């Protein structure tokens, strides 16, 4: 798996990702301490509100950023957003009111909502080989899981010798290092879009239209709901179940979270070899089924050992779904549409979290944890069934399809769809002029674009 790091440009971007993740993990701990410092007994309310603001920023900002990302130099955009994130976290130590936390958290996550999809869309441009890209996806999954495991321990060690305010400054430094690593490489320049959307709304909704018109991606959206239902139960209620129901200490809470990371990392290590022989659909549906079973087993009110086993299975299932996601997105669009499509996935997946987080927290607090297992397990089961139905079992990349004759004008290159005569005034490619497409039937790798507005039946 590590051989993909021999690619210099990818190696620098991966190190930028790891550095930023490590810094973000420190801020997660420091933010909880800051909330307690300012709000004492209301710290949970402050953190819950901050989490909701984070989700709103992700859902609202990502499509806008994705719409315009292909019109900006990627390196300039990524570095600028890293510098903005560094500025915001360095302002957190000077906060004196709770509302200031909310404003800064929105700005921080608005910048992340712009950064993350563009960063993710850049990787397949660097690693065009499918095997290398799959290994890169697994490395990214490992990086996220290791951050979840190691950042709290690193923060605890640092807090023995410094105040929590310093953790924010270390995160600012991490974002600066990330920006430096991005500056150190030349990134692919995005191509001009073949179909220039005539309005702001069409630009913003471009990735969403591709996403929601592609059957495999509609299935992915249902699987995102499974991940959110299972993940929300684990993230929100682990501490409640371990501390209140099982009456165990903080160390047990950390071990339960580690079980999730262990299952996820094991799958991330094994999955590249499996994906060389098996398509994404059965693997991802198996992951959804595993998470669903894990939630329903929670109805048995397991002890600590049982909970560790359930959380290990839940982490493995989540990794089976999330690791191949980038491959599906890459298969489902042209290179110039990747920022918009990755942004759509980022936004829609966080819509699922925006539903699941409050359900896990409110039902757990007001009704009970066993009932929460039942509710979220049912949501996961229905979402898995929906994904199985709307994602066809036979899902070839190359499809035979028909075109009606059409005459139109748009920005284009002379690819397989644009073989026509010129009068000499049209200028260099890409260029815009009236042209005609005769009707016909042919086969090629099919994606939704300006010439393919609906999926073939």
C-alpha positions in Angstrom: 0.0 0.0 0.0 2.8 2.4 0.9 4.3 2.2 -2.6 1.8 4.9 -3.7 3.8 7.3 -1.6 6.7 7.1 -4.1 4.6 9.5 -6.2 6.1 12.8 -5.1 3.1 15.1 -5.6 0.7 12.7 -3.9 3.1 12.1 -1.1 3.2 15.9 -0.3 -0.6 16.1 -0.4 -1.0 13.1 1.8 1.5 14.6 4.3 -0.5 17.8 4.1 -3.7 15.9 4.9 -2.1 14.1 7.9 -0.7 17.3 9.3 -4.0 19.1 9.1 -5.8 16.1 10.6 -3.4 16.0 13.5 -3.9 19.7 14.2 -7.7 19.4 13.9 -7.6 16.6 16.5 -5.9 18.9 19.0 -8.5 21.6 18.4 -11.3 19.1 19.0 -10.0 18.5 22.6 -9.1 22.2 23.1 -12.6 23.3 22.0 -14.3 21.1 24.6 -12.1 22.6 27.3 -12.8 26.2 26.0 -16.5 25.5 26.1 -16.2 24.3 29.7 -14.2 27.3 30.6 -16.8 29.7 29.2 -20.0 27.8 29.9 -19.2 25.4 32.7 -22.3 23.2 33.1 -23.7 24.2 29.7 -20.5 23.0 27.9 -22.5 20.2 26.3 -25.0 22.6 24.8 -22.2 24.8 23.4 -20.5 21.8 21.8 -23.8 20.4 20.5 -24.5 23.8 18.9 -21.0 24.1 17.5 -21.4 20.6 15.9 -24.7 21.6 14.3 -23.1 24.8 13.0 -20.3 22.6 11.5 -22.8 20.4 9.7 -24.7 23.5 8.4 -21.5 25.0 7.1 -20.6 21.7 5.4 -24.0 21.3 3.8 -24.4 24.9 2.6 -20.8 25.8 1.6 -19.5 22.7 -0.1 -21.8 22.9 -3.3 -20.9 26.6 -3.7 -17.2 25.9 -3.4 -17.5 22.9 -5.7 -19.3 25.0 -8.4 -16.5 27.5 -8.6 -13.5 25.4 -7.8 -12.9 24.3 -11.4 -12.6 28.0 -12.3 -9.8 28.8 -9.9 -6.2 27.5 -9.8 -6.3 24.6 -7.3 -3.1 25.2 -5.6 -4.0 28.9 -4.9 -7.4 27.9 -3.7 -6.1 25.1 -1.3 -3.3 27.3 0.1 -5.7 30.2 0.6 -8.2 28.0 2.5 -5.4 26.6 4.6 -4.2 30.1 5.6 -7.8 31.1 6.4 -8.2 28.0 8.7 -4.9 28.9 10.4 -6.1 32.4 11.0 -9.4 31.2 12.5 -7.9 28.7 14.9 -5.3 31.1 16.1 -8.1 33.5 17.0 -9.8 30.9 19.3 -7.5 31.5 22.3 -8.8 35.1 22.4 -12.5 34.2 22.6 -14.3 35.6 25.6 -18.0 34.9 24.7 -19.8 31.8 23.5 -21.2 33.5 20.4 -17.6 34.2 19.3 -17.0 30.4 19.3 -20.0 29.9 17.0 -18.8 32.5 14.6 -15.3 31.1 14.4 -16.5 27.5 14.1 -18.6 28.5 11.2 -15.7 30.2 9.4 -13.4 27.3 10.2 -15.8 24.7 8.8 -16.8 26.9 5.8 -13.1 26.9 4.8 -12.9 23.1 5.4 -16.1 22.6 3.3 -14.3 24.4 0.4 -10.9 22.7 1.0 -11.9 19.0 1.5 -13.9 18.3 -1.7 -11.3 20.1 -3.9 -8.5 18.2 -2.2 -10.3 14.9 -2.6 -11.0 15.6 -6.3 -7.3 16.4 -6.9 -6.1 12.9 -5.9 -7.6 11.0 -8.9 -6.1 13.6 -11.2 -2.7 12.8 -9.8 -3.2 9.0 -9.6 -4.9 7.9 -12.8 -4.2 4.2 -12.3 -7.2 2.6 -10.5 -5.0 0.4 -8.3 -2.9 3.3 -7.1 -6.0 5.4 -6.5 -7.6 2.6 -4.4 -4.5 2.4 -2.2 -4.5 6.2 -1.8 -8.2 5.9 -0.6 -7.2 3.3 1.9 -4.3 5.4 3.2 -6.7 8.3 3.7 -9.0 6.1 5.6 -6.1 5.0 7.8 -5.1 8.6 8.4 -8.6 9.5 9.6 -8.7 6.5 11.9 -5.2 7.1 13.3 -6.1 10.7 14.0 -9.2 9.6 15.9 -7.0 7.3 18.0 -3.8 9.3 18.5 -4.9 12.9 18.7 -6.7 12.6 22.1 -3.6 10.9 23.5 -1.3 13.5 22.1 -3.5 16.3 23.4 -3.5 14.7 26.9 0.3 14.5 26.9 0.6 18.1 25.7 -1.8 19.4 28.3 0.5 18.1 31.0 3.0 20.8 30.0 0.9 23.6 28.5 -2.5 25.2 28.6 -5.2 24.2 26.2 -5.0 27.6 24.4 -1.6 26.5 23.0 -3.3 23.6 21.2 -5.2 26.0 19.0 -1.9 27.7 18.1 -0.4 24.2 17.3 -3.3 23.6 15.0 -2.7 26.9 13.3 0.9 25.8 12.8 -0.3 22.5 11.3 -2.4 24.3 8.8 0.6 26.5 7.8 2.7 23.3 7.3 -0.1 21.9 5.2 -0.2 25.0 3.1 3.6 24.8 2.6 3.3 21.2 1.4 0.7 22.1 -1.1 2.8 25.0 -2.4 5.7 22.7 -2.9 4.1 20.7 -5.7 2.5 21.6 -9.0 -1.2 20.5 -9.1 -3.1 19.7 -12.3 -4.9 22.7 -13.7 -8.7 22.1 -14.0 -10.0 22.1 -17.5 -12.7 24.5 -18.5 -16.1 23.0 -18.2 -17.6 21.8 -21.4 -21.0 23.1 -20.5 -21.0 26.5 -18.9 -24.0 26.8 -16.6 -25.8 30.1 -17.4 -26.8 30.9 -13.8 -25.4 30.8 -10.3 -28.0 28.2 -9.3 -27.0 25.9 -12.2 -23.4 26.2 -11.3 -24.1 25.4 -7.6 -26.5 22.6 -8.4 -24.3 21.1 -11.2 -22.7 18.4 -9.0 -26.0 17.6 -7.3 -27.6 17.0 -10.7 -24.9 14.6 -11.8 -25.1 12.8 -8.4 -28.9 12.4 -8.2 -29.2 11.3 -11.9 -26.6 8.5 -11.5 -28.1 5.3 -10.1 -24.9 4.1 -8.3 -24.6 7.4 -6.6 -28.3 7.4 -5.5 -27.4 4.1 -3.9 -24.4 5.7 -2.3 -26.6 8.4 -0.8 -28.7 5.7 0.9 -25.5 4.0 2.2 -24.4 7.4 3.5 -27.5 7.3 5.7 -26.5 3.9 7.0 -23.0 5.2 7.9 -24.5 8.3 9.6 -27.1 6.3 11.6 -24.4 3.9 12.9 -21.8 6.6 13.4 -24.1 8.9 15.2 -25.0 6.1 17.7 -21.3 5.4 18.3 -20.1 9.0 18.5 -23.0 10.5 20.5 -23.9 7.7 22.9 -20.7 5.7 23.6 -19.8 7.9 26.5 -23.4 7.7 27.9 -23.5 3.9 27.5 -20.1 3.3 29.0 -20.2 5.8 31.9 -23.9 5.7 32.8 -25.3 2.3 31.8 -22.1 0.2 32.4 -20.8 2.5 35.2 -17.2 2.4 33.9 -14.5 5.0 33.7 -13.0 7.3 31.1 -10.4 4.7 30.1 -13.2 2.4 29.0 -14.7 5.1 26.9 -11.4 5.5 25.1 -11.1 1.7 24.6 -14.6 1.7 23.0 -13.7 4.4 20.6 -10.5 2.6 19.8 -12.5 -0.6 18.9 -14.3 1.4 16.1 -10.9 2.6 14.8 -9.4 -0.8 14.9 -12.2 -2.3 12.8 -12.0 0.5 10.3 -8.2 0.3 10.0 -8.2 -3.5 9.5 -10.6 -3.2 6.6 -8.7 -0.2 5.1 -5.5 -2.4 5.1 -7.2 -5.4 3.4 -9.6 -3.7 1.0 -7.2 -2.7 -1.9 -6.5 -6.3 -2.7 -10.2 -7.3 -2.5 -11.2 -4.4 -4.8 -8.8 -5.9 -7.5 -11.2 -8.9 -7.7 -14.6 -7.6 -6.5 -16.7 -4.7 -7.7 -17.7 -1.9 -5.2 -21.4 -2.7 -4.9 -21.3 -6.1 -3.0 -18.5 -4.8 -0.7 -20.4 -1.6 0.2 -23.7 -3.4 0.7 -21.9 -5.9 2.9 -20.6 -3.0 5.0 -24.1 -1.5 5.3 -25.5 -4.9 6.4 -22.7 -5.3 9.0 -23.5 -1.8 10.5 -27.2 -2.7 10.6 -26.6 -6.0 12.4 -24.3 -4.2 14.8 -27.0 -1.7 15.7 -29.7 -4.4 16.2 -27.3 -6.4 18.4 -27.3 -3.4 20.7 -30.9 -4.4 21.6 -29.3 -7.2 23.7 -27.9 -4.6 26.1 -24.3 -5.9 25.8 -21.7 -5.6 28.5 -18.4 -3.9 27.9 -16.8 -6.8 26.0 -19.9 -7.2 23.8 -19.9 -3.4 23.1 -16.3 -3.6 22.0 -17.2 -6.4 19.6 -20.2 -4.4 18.2 -18.2 -1.2 17.8 -15.4 -3.2 16.0 -17.9 -4.6 13.5 -19.5 -1.1 13.1 -16.1 0.4 12.3 -15.3 -2.4 9.8 -18.7 -1.9 8.1 -18.2 1.9 7.9 -14.8 1.4 6.3 -16.3 -1.0 3.8 -18.7 1.7 2.7 -16.5 4.8 2.9 -13.2 3.6 1.5 -14.5 2.8 -2.1 -16.6 5.9 -2.3 -14.0 7.9 -4.1 -13.8 5.2 -6.8 -17.6 5.5 -7.4 -17.3 9.3 -7.8 -14.3 9.1 -10.1 -16.2 6.6 -12.3 -19.3 8.8 -12.5 -18.0 12.0 -14.0 -15.6 13.7 -16.3 -12.3 15.0 -14.7 -13.5 18.6 -15.0 -16.7 17.8 -13.0 -14.9 16.1 -10.1 -14.7 19.1 -7.7 -18.5 19.7 -8.2 -19.3 16.0 -7.7 -17.0 15.5 -4.7 -18.6 18.6 -3.2 -22.1 17.1 -3.7 -21.0 13.9 -1.9 -19.5 16.0 0.9 -22.7 18.1 1.3 -25.3 15.2 0.9 -23.4 12.9 3.3 -23.3 15.6 5.9 -27.1 16.1 5.4 -27.4 12.6 6.6 -25.3 13.4 9.7 -27.4 16.4 10.3 -30.4 14.1 10.6 -28.7 11.3 12.5 -26.8 13.4 15.2 -29.9 15.0 16.7 -31.9 11.7 16.6 -29.1 9.8 18.4 -28.8 12.5 21.0 -32.4 13.4 21.6 -33.9 9.9 21.5 -31.0 8.6 23.7 -31.6 11.3 26.3 -35.4 11.4 26.3 -36.4 7.8 25.5 -33.5 5.5 26.2 -30.4 3.9 24.6 -32.0 0.6 23.7 -34.8 2.4 21.9 -32.1 4.5 20.1 -30.4 1.3 18.9 -33.8 0.1 17.6 -34.6 3.4 15.8 -31.2 3.9 14.2 -31.0 0.1 13.3 -34.3 0.4 11.5 -33.1 3.5 9.6 -30.0 1.6 8.6 -32.0 -1.5 7.6 -34.4 0.6 5.4 -31.5 2.6 3.9 -29.6 -0.6 3.1 -32.7 -2.1 1.4 -33.2 1.1 -0.6 -29.6 1.1 -1.7 -29.9 -2.5 -2.9 -33.0 -1.6 -4.9 -31.8 1.7 -6.6 -28.2 0.6 -7.3 -28.5 -2.0 -10.1 -26.7 -5.2 -9.6 -25.5 -5.0 -13.2 -23.8 -1.7 -13.3 -21.3 -1.6 -16.3 -19.3 1.5 -16.8 -19.7 1.3 -20.6 -23.3 1.6 -21.8 -24.9 1.4 -25.2 -27.3 4.3 -25.6 -29.1 6.5 -28.2 -28.9 10.2 -29.0 -31.5 12.3 -30.6 -30.4 14.9 -33.2 -29.6 18.2 -31.6 -28.2 21.6 -32.6 -26.9 23.8 -29.9 -24.1 26.2 -28.8 -21.7 25.7 -25.9 -18.1 25.7 -24.9 -16.4 22.4 -26.1 -13.3 20.5 -27.2 -13.2 18.3 -30.2 -13.7 15.0 -28.5 -15.7 12.0 -29.7 -18.9 14.0 -29.5 -17.6 17.0 -31.4 -16.5 16.0 -34.8 -17.7 18.8 -37.1 -16.6 21.3 -39.7 -15.3 24.9 -39.0 -15.4 28.1 -40.9 -12.2 29.5 -39.4 -13.5 32.2 -37.0 -14.2 29.9 -34.1 -10.7 30.3 -32.4 -8.7 27.8 -30.4 -10.2 25.0 -28.2 -12.2 25.1 -26.1 -14.4 27.4 -28.2 -18.1 28.2 -28.5 -20.1 28.2 -31.8 -23.3 26.7 -33.1 -22.9 23.0 -34.1 -25.1 20.0 -34.9 -25.1 16.4 -33.5 -26.7 13.8 -35.7 -28.8 11.1 -33.9 -27.4 7.7 -33.5 -26.6 4.8 -31.1 -23.1 4.1 -29.7 -21.2 2.7 -26.7 -18.8 4.4 -24.3 -18.1 5.0 -20.6 -21.3 6.7 -19.6 -21.6 9.7 -17.3 -24.1 12.5 -16.9 -23.0 15.6 -18.7 -24.2 18.2 -21.2 -24.8 15.5 -23.9 -26.1 12.8 -21.6 -28.9 14.4 -19.4 -30.5 11.2 -18.2 -29.4 7.6 -17.4 -30.2 5.0 -20.2 -33.1 2.7 -19.3 
